[in-house]
Every structure is written in C-alpha cells, then in structure tokens.
Amino acid sequence: MTEWMAYESVTGPLGPRRLDALFAMLTATVANTARGKGTKAAAPKDFMPEWDRGAKQDWRDMLSAVKAYNSQIGGTDHTTKGGADDGDA
C-alpha cells in the first residue's frame, strides 16, 4: 500500500481519479476561447498539478498517511499496539 501511495505522489492518481489530464485539456480550451488577441495561448500543461514534489518522507510520515487512508476506507489496524513508533509494524 505504501508503495502505491508513493507511486501516486509522483505520477498522480491512478484509475478513474486520473481526470486531471482531461480537465487540464478542457480548461486550456476554455481559457483559449476567452483570451484576448496577442495573448499567449494556454496549454494543458499550464493547468496540470505537479505531483512529484521531490520531498522524501520519513517512514513514520508514510505510516501515518497509510493509517489515515486505512481509517477513511474503514480498514482495521493490525500493527502491534496500533502503531509502529518503535519500528514494529
């Protein structure tokens, strides 16, 4: 799960949630129809979020993110004592 979350943080959401590219194209189209003469045309890349922030996360931060996601989807925590503060996951 942690690896998928890390992958998504670099490449963006997977599956049906990957609508950012579609909306970037749509937004660029709308922006270009409303632009004035002599104004630079907008490109979809102008509206794409930057997914890879290059920040390295500590394993504790990653575990916290996984636990938050697990809680959101109604999962259960099977780690020792509900955490891995001492490195026991």
LUMKEPA-690963 format. One record per residue: residue number from 1; residue in one letter; x, y, z of N, C-alpha, C in turn. Coordinates in steps of 0.05 Angstrom, whole numbers. Example, Ala and Ser with C-alpha at 12.3 -4.5 7.8 and 13.67 -1.06 7.14 Angstrom:
% LUMKEPA-690963
<atom><num>1</num><residu>A</residu><n_u>264</n_u><n_v>-114</n_v><n_w>156</n_w><ca_u>246</ca_u><ca_v>-90</ca_v><ca_w>156</ca_w><c_u>264</c_u><c_v>-66</c_v><c_w>156</c_w></atom>
<atom><num>2</num><residu>S</residu><n_u>257</n_u><n_v>-45</n_v><n_w>142</n_w><ca_u>273</ca_u><ca_v>-21</ca_v><ca_w>143</ca_w><c_u>258</c_u><c_v>1</c_v><c_w>157</c_w></atom>
% end
This chain:
% LUMKEPA-690963
<atom><num>1</num><residu>M</residu><n_u>17</n_u><n_v>-24</n_v><n_w>0</n_w><ca_u>0</ca_u><ca_v>0</ca_v><ca_w>0</ca_w><c_u>18</c_u><c_v>25</c_v><c_w>0</c_w></atom>
<atom><num>2</num><residu>T</residu><n_u>39</n_u><n_v>25</n_v><n_w>16</n_w><ca_u>57</ca_u><ca_v>48</ca_v><ca_w>18</ca_w><c_u>69</c_u><c_v>53</c_v><c_w>-9</c_w></atom>
<atom><num>3</num><residu>E</residu><n_u>77</n_u><n_v>32</n_v><n_w>-23</n_w><ca_u>90</ca_u><ca_v>36</ca_v><ca_w>-50</ca_w><c_u>71</c_u><c_v>48</c_v><c_w>-70</c_w></atom>
<atom><num>4</num><residu>W</residu><n_u>45</n_u><n_v>40</n_v><n_w>-69</n_w><ca_u>25</ca_u><ca_v>52</ca_v><ca_w>-87</ca_w><c_u>21</c_u><c_v>81</c_v><c_w>-80</c_w></atom>
<atom><num>5</num><residu>M</residu><n_u>20</n_u><n_v>87</n_v><n_w>-55</n_w><ca_u>17</ca_u><ca_v>115</ca_v><ca_w>-47</ca_w><c_u>41</c_u><c_v>132</c_v><c_w>-56</c_w></atom>
<atom><num>6</num><residu>A</residu><n_u>64</n_u><n_v>121</n_v><n_w>-53</n_w><ca_u>88</ca_u><ca_v>135</ca_v><ca_w>-62</ca_w><c_u>88</c_u><c_v>139</c_v><c_w>-93</c_w></atom>
<atom><num>7</num><residu>Y</residu><n_u>79</n_u><n_v>118</n_v><n_w>-107</n_w><ca_u>77</ca_u><ca_v>120</ca_v><ca_w>-136</ca_w><c_u>58</c_u><c_v>141</c_v><c_w>-144</c_w></atom>
<atom><num>8</num><residu>E</residu><n_u>35</n_u><n_v>142</n_v><n_w>-131</n_w><ca_u>15</ca_u><ca_v>163</ca_v><ca_w>-138</ca_w><c_u>24</c_u><c_v>191</c_v><c_w>-131</c_w></atom>
<atom><num>9</num><residu>S</residu><n_u>41</n_u><n_v>193</n_v><n_w>-111</n_w><ca_u>50</ca_u><ca_v>220</ca_v><ca_w>-104</ca_w><c_u>69</c_u><c_v>231</c_v><c_w>-125</c_w></atom>
<atom><num>10</num><residu>V</residu><n_u>81</n_u><n_v>213</n_v><n_w>-140</n_w><ca_u>100</ca_u><ca_v>221</ca_v><ca_w>-162</ca_w><c_u>85</c_u><c_v>224</c_v><c_w>-188</c_w></atom>
<atom><num>11</num><residu>T</residu><n_u>67</n_u><n_v>205</n_v><n_w>-195</n_w><ca_u>55</ca_u><ca_v>204</ca_v><ca_w>-221</ca_w><c_u>27</c_u><c_v>216</c_v><c_w>-222</c_w></atom>
<atom><num>12</num><residu>G</residu><n_u>15</n_u><n_v>219</n_v><n_w>-199</n_w><ca_u>-13</ca_u><ca_v>229</ca_v><ca_w>-197</ca_w><c_u>-32</c_u><c_v>205</c_v><c_w>-192</c_w></atom>
<atom><num>13</num><residu>P</residu><n_u>-57</n_u><n_v>210</n_v><n_w>-188</n_w><ca_u>-76</ca_u><ca_v>189</ca_v><ca_w>-181</ca_w><c_u>-79</c_u><c_v>169</c_v><c_w>-204</c_w></atom>
<atom><num>14</num><residu>L</residu><n_u>-85</n_u><n_v>144</n_v><n_w>-196</n_w><ca_u>-89</ca_u><ca_v>123</ca_v><ca_w>-215</ca_w><c_u>-119</c_u><c_v>118</c_v><c_w>-220</c_w></atom>
<atom><num>15</num><residu>G</residu><n_u>-125</n_u><n_v>105</n_v><n_w>-241</n_w><ca_u>-152</ca_u><ca_v>97</ca_v><ca_w>-246</ca_w><c_u>-171</c_u><c_v>121</c_v><c_w>-253</c_w></atom>
<atom><num>16</num><residu>P</residu><n_u>-197</n_u><n_v>118</n_v><n_w>-247</n_w><ca_u>-216</ca_u><ca_v>138</ca_v><ca_w>-254</ca_w><c_u>-210</c_u><c_v>166</c_v><c_w>-242</c_w></atom>
<atom><num>17</num><residu>R</residu><n_u>-195</n_u><n_v>166</n_v><n_w>-221</n_w><ca_u>-188</ca_u><ca_v>192</ca_v><ca_w>-208</ca_w><c_u>-168</c_u><c_v>207</c_v><c_w>-226</c_w></atom>
<atom><num>18</num><residu>R</residu><n_u>-157</n_u><n_v>195</n_v><n_w>-246</n_w><ca_u>-137</ca_u><ca_v>208</ca_v><ca_w>-263</ca_w><c_u>-151</c_u><c_v>226</c_v><c_w>-284</c_w></atom>
<atom><num>19</num><residu>L</residu><n_u>-168</n_u><n_v>244</n_v><n_w>-274</n_w><ca_u>-182</ca_u><ca_v>262</ca_v><ca_w>-292</ca_w><c_u>-167</c_u><c_v>288</c_v><c_w>-295</c_w></atom>
<atom><num>20</num><residu>D</residu><n_u>-144</n_u><n_v>292</n_v><n_w>-281</n_w><ca_u>-130</ca_u><ca_v>317</ca_v><ca_w>-282</ca_w><c_u>-121</c_u><c_v>324</c_v><c_w>-310</c_w></atom>
<atom><num>21</num><residu>A</residu><n_u>-113</n_u><n_v>304</n_v><n_w>-326</n_w><ca_u>-105</ca_u><ca_v>309</ca_v><ca_w>-353</ca_w><c_u>-129</c_u><c_v>318</c_v><c_w>-370</c_w></atom>
<atom><num>22</num><residu>L</residu><n_u>-151</n_u><n_v>305</n_v><n_w>-367</n_w><ca_u>-175</ca_u><ca_v>312</ca_v><ca_w>-382</ca_w><c_u>-184</c_u><c_v>341</c_v><c_w>-375</c_w></atom>
<atom><num>23</num><residu>F</residu><n_u>-184</n_u><n_v>347</n_v><n_w>-349</n_w><ca_u>-193</ca_u><ca_v>374</ca_v><ca_w>-341</ca_w><c_u>-172</c_u><c_v>395</c_v><c_w>-349</c_w></atom>
<atom><num>24</num><residu>A</residu><n_u>-147</n_u><n_v>388</n_v><n_w>-350</n_w><ca_u>-127</ca_u><ca_v>407</ca_v><ca_w>-359</ca_w><c_u>-132</c_u><c_v>414</c_v><c_w>-389</c_w></atom>
<atom><num>25</num><residu>M</residu><n_u>-139</n_u><n_v>394</n_v><n_w>-405</n_w><ca_u>-145</ca_u><ca_v>399</ca_v><ca_w>-433</ca_w><c_u>-170</c_u><c_v>416</c_v><c_w>-436</c_w></atom>
<atom><num>26</num><residu>L</residu><n_u>-190</n_u><n_v>410</n_v><n_w>-420</n_w><ca_u>-215</ca_u><ca_v>425</ca_v><ca_w>-421</ca_w><c_u>-210</c_u><c_v>454</c_v><c_w>-412</c_w></atom>
<atom><num>27</num><residu>T</residu><n_u>-196</n_u><n_v>457</n_v><n_w>-391</n_w><ca_u>-190</ca_u><ca_v>484</ca_v><ca_w>-380</ca_w><c_u>-174</c_u><c_v>501</c_v><c_w>-400</c_w></atom>
<atom><num>28</num><residu>A</residu><n_u>-155</n_u><n_v>488</n_v><n_w>-413</n_w><ca_u>-139</ca_u><ca_v>503</ca_v><ca_w>-433</ca_w><c_u>-156</c_u><c_v>511</c_v><c_w>-456</c_w></atom>
<atom><num>29</num><residu>T</residu><n_u>-174</n_u><n_v>494</n_v><n_w>-464</n_w><ca_u>-193</ca_u><ca_v>501</ca_v><ca_w>-486</ca_w><c_u>-210</c_u><c_v>525</c_v><c_w>-479</c_w></atom>
<atom><num>30</num><residu>V</residu><n_u>-221</n_u><n_v>524</n_v><n_w>-455</n_w><ca_u>-238</ca_u><ca_v>546</ca_v><ca_w>-446</ca_w><c_u>-222</c_u><c_v>572</c_v><c_w>-443</c_w></atom>
<atom><num>31</num><residu>A</residu><n_u>-198</n_u><n_v>570</n_v><n_w>-432</n_w><ca_u>-181</ca_u><ca_v>593</ca_v><ca_w>-428</ca_w><c_u>-174</c_u><c_v>605</c_v><c_w>-456</c_w></atom>
<atom><num>32</num><residu>N</residu><n_u>-169</n_u><n_v>588</n_v><n_w>-475</n_w><ca_u>-161</ca_u><ca_v>598</ca_v><ca_w>-502</ca_w><c_u>-185</c_u><c_v>612</c_v><c_w>-516</c_w></atom>
<atom><num>33</num><residu>T</residu><n_u>-209</n_u><n_v>603</n_v><n_w>-511</n_w><ca_u>-232</ca_u><ca_v>616</ca_v><ca_w>-524</ca_w><c_u>-238</c_u><c_v>643</c_v><c_w>-511</c_w></atom>
<atom><num>34</num><residu>A</residu><n_u>-228</n_u><n_v>647</n_v><n_w>-487</n_w><ca_u>-234</ca_u><ca_v>673</ca_v><ca_w>-473</ca_w><c_u>-210</c_u><c_v>692</c_v><c_w>-474</c_w></atom>
<atom><num>35</num><residu>R</residu><n_u>-188</n_u><n_v>684</n_v><n_w>-486</n_w><ca_u>-164</ca_u><ca_v>701</ca_v><ca_w>-485</ca_w><c_u>-166</c_u><c_v>723</c_v><c_w>-506</c_w></atom>
<atom><num>36</num><residu>G</residu><n_u>-152</n_u><n_v>744</n_v><n_w>-501</n_w><ca_u>-152</ca_u><ca_v>767</ca_v><ca_w>-519</ca_w><c_u>-131</c_u><c_v>764</c_v><c_w>-541</c_w></atom>
<atom><num>37</num><residu>K</residu><n_u>-134</n_u><n_v>780</n_v><n_w>-561</n_w><ca_u>-114</ca_u><ca_v>779</ca_v><ca_w>-583</ca_w><c_u>-87</c_u><c_v>787</c_v><c_w>-572</c_w></atom>
<atom><num>38</num><residu>G</residu><n_u>-66</n_u><n_v>774</n_v><n_w>-582</n_w><ca_u>-39</ca_u><ca_v>780</ca_v><ca_w>-573</ca_w><c_u>-31</c_u><c_v>766</c_v><c_w>-547</c_w></atom>
<atom><num>39</num><residu>T</residu><n_u>-50</n_u><n_v>752</n_v><n_w>-535</n_w><ca_u>-44</ca_u><ca_v>737</ca_v><ca_w>-510</ca_w><c_u>-35</c_u><c_v>709</c_v><c_w>-517</c_w></atom>
<atom><num>40</num><residu>K</residu><n_u>-15</n_u><n_v>700</n_v><n_w>-503</n_w><ca_u>-4</ca_u><ca_v>673</ca_v><ca_w>-508</ca_w><c_u>-26</c_u><c_v>652</c_v><c_w>-502</c_w></atom>
<atom><num>41</num><residu>A</residu><n_u>-27</n_u><n_v>633</n_v><n_w>-521</n_w><ca_u>-46</ca_u><ca_v>611</ca_v><ca_w>-518</ca_w><c_u>-39</c_u><c_v>593</c_v><c_w>-494</c_w></atom>
<atom><num>42</num><residu>A</residu><n_u>-59</n_u><n_v>585</n_v><n_w>-480</n_w><ca_u>-55</ca_u><ca_v>567</ca_v><ca_w>-457</ca_w><c_u>-52</c_u><c_v>538</c_v><c_w>-467</c_w></atom>
<atom><num>43</num><residu>A</residu><n_u>-35</n_u><n_v>523</n_v><n_w>-453</n_w><ca_u>-31</ca_u><ca_v>495</ca_v><ca_w>-459</ca_w><c_u>-41</c_u><c_v>478</c_v><c_w>-436</c_w></atom>
<atom><num>44</num><residu>P</residu><n_u>-49</n_u><n_v>453</n_v><n_w>-441</n_w><ca_u>-58</ca_u><ca_v>436</ca_v><ca_w>-418</ca_w><c_u>-38</c_u><c_v>434</c_v><c_w>-396</c_w></atom>
<atom><num>45</num><residu>K</residu><n_u>-12</n_u><n_v>435</n_v><n_w>-402</n_w><ca_u>8</ca_u><ca_v>433</ca_v><ca_w>-381</ca_w><c_u>7</c_u><c_v>456</c_v><c_w>-362</c_w></atom>
<atom><num>46</num><residu>D</residu><n_u>-4</n_u><n_v>479</n_v><n_w>-371</n_w><ca_u>-7</ca_u><ca_v>502</ca_v><ca_w>-353</ca_w><c_u>-27</c_u><c_v>497</c_v><c_w>-331</c_w></atom>
<atom><num>47</num><residu>F</residu><n_u>-44</n_u><n_v>477</n_v><n_w>-334</n_w><ca_u>-65</ca_u><ca_v>471</ca_v><ca_w>-314</ca_w><c_u>-61</c_u><c_v>444</c_v><c_w>-300</c_w></atom>
<atom><num>48</num><residu>M</residu><n_u>-39</n_u><n_v>431</n_v><n_w>-306</n_w><ca_u>-34</ca_u><ca_v>405</ca_v><ca_w>-293</ca_w><c_u>-21</c_u><c_v>409</c_v><c_w>-266</c_w></atom>
<atom><num>49</num><residu>P</residu><n_u>-30</n_u><n_v>395</n_v><n_w>-245</n_w><ca_u>-17</ca_u><ca_v>397</ca_v><ca_w>-219</ca_w><c_u>10</c_u><c_v>383</c_v><c_w>-221</c_w></atom>
<atom><num>50</num><residu>E</residu><n_u>29</n_u><n_v>392</n_v><n_w>-204</n_w><ca_u>55</ca_u><ca_v>380</ca_v><ca_w>-203</ca_w><c_u>54</c_u><c_v>359</c_v><c_w>-181</c_w></atom>
<atom><num>51</num><residu>W</residu><n_u>56</n_u><n_v>333</n_v><n_w>-189</n_w><ca_u>54</ca_u><ca_v>312</ca_v><ca_w>-169</ca_w><c_u>79</c_u><c_v>306</c_v><c_w>-154</c_w></atom>
<atom><num>52</num><residu>D</residu><n_u>101</n_u><n_v>306</n_v><n_w>-168</n_w><ca_u>127</ca_u><ca_v>299</ca_v><ca_w>-155</ca_w><c_u>139</c_u><c_v>324</c_v><c_w>-143</c_w></atom>
<atom><num>53</num><residu>R</residu><n_u>137</n_u><n_v>326</n_v><n_w>-117</n_w><ca_u>148</ca_u><ca_v>350</ca_v><ca_w>-103</ca_w><c_u>177</c_u><c_v>344</c_v><c_w>-95</c_w></atom>
<atom><num>54</num><residu>G</residu><n_u>186</n_u><n_v>320</n_v><n_w>-100</n_w><ca_u>214</ca_u><ca_v>313</ca_v><ca_w>-94</ca_w><c_u>220</c_u><c_v>311</c_v><c_w>-64</c_w></atom>
<atom><num>55</num><residu>A</residu><n_u>201</n_u><n_v>314</n_v><n_w>-47</n_w><ca_u>206</ca_u><ca_v>312</ca_v><ca_w>-18</ca_w><c_u>207</c_u><c_v>283</c_v><c_w>-10</c_w></atom>
<atom><num>56</num><residu>K</residu><n_u>227</n_u><n_v>276</n_v><n_w>6</n_w><ca_u>229</ca_u><ca_v>249</ca_v><ca_w>16</ca_w><c_u>214</c_u><c_v>248</c_v><c_w>43</c_w></atom>
<atom><num>57</num><residu>Q</residu><n_u>198</n_u><n_v>228</n_v><n_w>46</n_w><ca_u>183</ca_u><ca_v>224</ca_v><ca_w>71</ca_w><c_u>196</c_u><c_v>204</c_v><c_w>89</c_w></atom>
<atom><num>58</num><residu>D</residu><n_u>195</n_u><n_v>210</n_v><n_w>114</n_w><ca_u>204</ca_u><ca_v>192</ca_v><ca_w>134</ca_w><c_u>184</c_u><c_v>168</c_v><c_w>136</c_w></atom>
<atom><num>59</num><residu>W</residu><n_u>193</n_u><n_v>145</n_v><n_w>144</n_w><ca_u>175</ca_u><ca_v>122</ca_v><ca_w>145</ca_w><c_u>152</c_u><c_v>127</c_v><c_w>164</c_w></atom>
<atom><num>60</num><residu>R</residu><n_u>157</n_u><n_v>143</n_v><n_w>185</n_w><ca_u>135</ca_u><ca_v>148</ca_v><ca_w>204</ca_w><c_u>113</c_u><c_v>165</c_v><c_w>191</c_w></atom>
<atom><num>61</num><residu>D</residu><n_u>122</n_u><n_v>184</n_v><n_w>174</n_w><ca_u>102</ca_u><ca_v>200</ca_v><ca_w>160</ca_w><c_u>86</c_u><c_v>183</c_v><c_w>140</c_w></atom>
<atom><num>62</num><residu>M</residu><n_u>100</n_u><n_v>165</n_v><n_w>126</n_w><ca_u>86</ca_u><ca_v>147</ca_v><ca_w>108</ca_w><c_u>66</c_u><c_v>129</c_v><c_w>123</c_w></atom>
<atom><num>63</num><residu>L</residu><n_u>75</n_u><n_v>118</n_v><n_w>146</n_w><ca_u>57</ca_u><ca_v>101</ca_v><ca_w>162</ca_w><c_u>33</c_u><c_v>117</c_v><c_w>171</c_w></atom>
<atom><num>64</num><residu>S</residu><n_u>37</n_u><n_v>142</n_v><n_w>179</n_w><ca_u>15</ca_u><ca_v>159</ca_v><ca_w>187</ca_w><c_u>-5</c_u><c_v>163</c_v><c_w>164</c_w></atom>
<atom><num>65</num><residu>A</residu><n_u>6</n_u><n_v>167</n_v><n_w>140</n_w><ca_u>-12</ca_u><ca_v>171</ca_v><ca_w>117</ca_w><c_u>-27</c_u><c_v>146</c_v><c_w>110</c_w></atom>
<atom><num>66</num><residu>V</residu><n_u>-14</n_u><n_v>123</n_v><n_w>112</n_w><ca_u>-28</ca_u><ca_v>97</ca_v><ca_w>107</ca_w><c_u>-50</c_u><c_v>93</c_v><c_w>128</c_w></atom>
<atom><num>67</num><residu>K</residu><n_u>-44</n_u><n_v>99</n_v><n_w>153</n_w><ca_u>-64</ca_u><ca_v>95</ca_v><ca_w>174</ca_w><c_u>-88</c_u><c_v>113</c_v><c_w>170</c_w></atom>
<atom><num>68</num><residu>A</residu><n_u>-83</n_u><n_v>138</n_v><n_w>161</n_w><ca_u>-105</ca_u><ca_v>157</ca_v><ca_w>156</ca_w><c_u>-122</c_u><c_v>146</c_v><c_w>133</c_w></atom>
<atom><num>69</num><residu>Y</residu><n_u>-109</n_u><n_v>137</n_v><n_w>112</n_w><ca_u>-124</ca_u><ca_v>126</ca_v><ca_w>89</ca_w><c_u>-139</c_u><c_v>101</c_v><c_w>97</c_w></atom>
<atom><num>70</num><residu>N</residu><n_u>-126</n_u><n_v>84</n_v><n_w>112</n_w><ca_u>-139</ca_u><ca_v>59</ca_v><ca_w>122</ca_w><c_u>-164</c_u><c_v>65</c_v><c_w>138</c_w></atom>
<atom><num>71</num><residu>S</residu><n_u>-162</n_u><n_v>86</n_v><n_w>155</n_w><ca_u>-185</ca_u><ca_v>94</ca_v><ca_w>171</ca_w><c_u>-207</c_u><c_v>105</c_v><c_w>153</c_w></atom>
<atom><num>72</num><residu>Q</residu><n_u>-200</n_u><n_v>120</n_v><n_w>133</n_w><ca_u>-220</ca_u><ca_v>131</ca_v><ca_w>115</ca_w><c_u>-236</c_u><c_v>110</c_v><c_w>101</c_w></atom>
<atom><num>73</num><residu>I</residu><n_u>-223</n_u><n_v>88</n_v><n_w>94</n_w><ca_u>-237</ca_u><ca_v>67</ca_v><ca_w>79</ca_w><c_u>-249</c_u><c_v>46</c_v><c_w>97</c_w></atom>
<atom><num>74</num><residu>G</residu><n_u>-247</n_u><n_v>51</n_v><n_w>124</n_w><ca_u>-260</ca_u><ca_v>32</ca_v><ca_w>143</ca_w><c_u>-243</c_u><c_v>8</c_v><c_w>149</c_w></atom>
<atom><num>75</num><residu>G</residu><n_u>-217</n_u><n_v>9</n_v><n_w>144</n_w><ca_u>-200</ca_u><ca_v>-14</ca_v><ca_w>149</ca_w><c_u>-193</c_u><c_v>-17</c_v><c_w>179</c_w></atom>
<atom><num>76</num><residu>T</residu><n_u>-180</n_u><n_v>-38</n_v><n_w>186</n_w><ca_u>-172</ca_u><ca_v>-43</ca_v><ca_w>214</ca_w><c_u>-142</c_u><c_v>-42</c_v><c_w>216</c_w></atom>
<atom><num>77</num><residu>D</residu><n_u>-132</n_u><n_v>-35</n_v><n_w>239</n_w><ca_u>-103</ca_u><ca_v>-33</ca_v><ca_w>244</ca_w><c_u>-94</c_u><c_v>-58</c_v><c_w>257</c_w></atom>
<atom><num>78</num><residu>H</residu><n_u>-76</n_u><n_v>-73</n_v><n_w>243</n_w><ca_u>-66</ca_u><ca_v>-98</ca_v><ca_w>254</ca_w><c_u>-37</c_u><c_v>-96</c_v><c_w>263</c_w></atom>
<atom><num>79</num><residu>T</residu><n_u>-27</n_u><n_v>-71</n_v><n_w>265</n_w><ca_u>0</ca_u><ca_v>-68</ca_v><ca_w>275</ca_w><c_u>1</c_u><c_v>-72</c_v><c_w>305</c_w></atom>
<atom><num>80</num><residu>T</residu><n_u>25</n_u><n_v>-78</n_v><n_w>315</n_w><ca_u>28</ca_u><ca_v>-83</ca_v><ca_w>343</ca_w><c_u>21</c_u><c_v>-57</c_v><c_w>359</c_w></atom>
<atom><num>81</num><residu>K</residu><n_u>4</n_u><n_v>-59</n_v><n_w>377</n_w><ca_u>-4</ca_u><ca_v>-36</ca_v><ca_w>394</ca_w><c_u>-15</c_u><c_v>-12</c_v><c_w>377</c_w></atom>
<atom><num>82</num><residu>G</residu><n_u>-25</n_u><n_v>-18</n_v><n_w>354</n_w><ca_u>-37</ca_u><ca_v>3</ca_v><ca_w>338</ca_w><c_u>-17</c_u><c_v>22</c_v><c_w>325</c_w></atom>
<atom><num>83</num><residu>G</residu><n_u>9</n_u><n_v>16</n_v><n_w>325</n_w><ca_u>28</ca_u><ca_v>34</ca_v><ca_w>314</ca_w><c_u>54</c_u><c_v>21</c_v><c_w>309</c_w></atom>
<atom><num>84</num><residu>A</residu><n_u>73</n_u><n_v>37</n_v><n_w>301</n_w><ca_u>100</ca_u><ca_v>27</ca_v><ca_w>295</ca_w><c_u>120</c_u><c_v>47</c_v><c_w>305</c_w></atom>
<atom><num>85</num><residu>D</residu><n_u>113</n_u><n_v>60</n_v><n_w>328</n_w><ca_u>131</ca_u><ca_v>80</ca_v><ca_w>338</ca_w><c_u>158</c_u><c_v>69</c_v><c_w>345</c_w></atom>
<atom><num>86</num><residu>D</residu><n_u>159</n_u><n_v>44</n_v><n_w>353</n_w><ca_u>185</ca_u><ca_v>32</ca_v><ca_w>360</ca_w><c_u>197</c_u><c_v>16</c_v><c_w>337</c_w></atom>
<atom><num>87</num><residu>G</residu><n_u>185</n_u><n_v>18</n_v><n_w>313</n_w><ca_u>195</ca_u><ca_v>4</ca_v><ca_w>289</ca_w><c_u>182</c_u><c_v>-23</c_v><c_w>285</c_w></atom>
<atom><num>88</num><residu>D</residu><n_u>162</n_u><n_v>-30</n_v><n_w>301</n_w><ca_u>149</ca_u><ca_v>-56</ca_v><ca_w>298</ca_w><c_u>123</c_u><c_v>-52</c_v><c_w>283</c_w></atom>
<atom><num>89</num><residu>A</residu><n_u>123</n_u><n_v>-58</n_v><n_w>257</n_w><ca_u>99</ca_u><ca_v>-54</ca_v><ca_w>241</ca_w><c_u>86</c_u><c_v>-81</c_v><c_w>235</c_w></atom>
% end
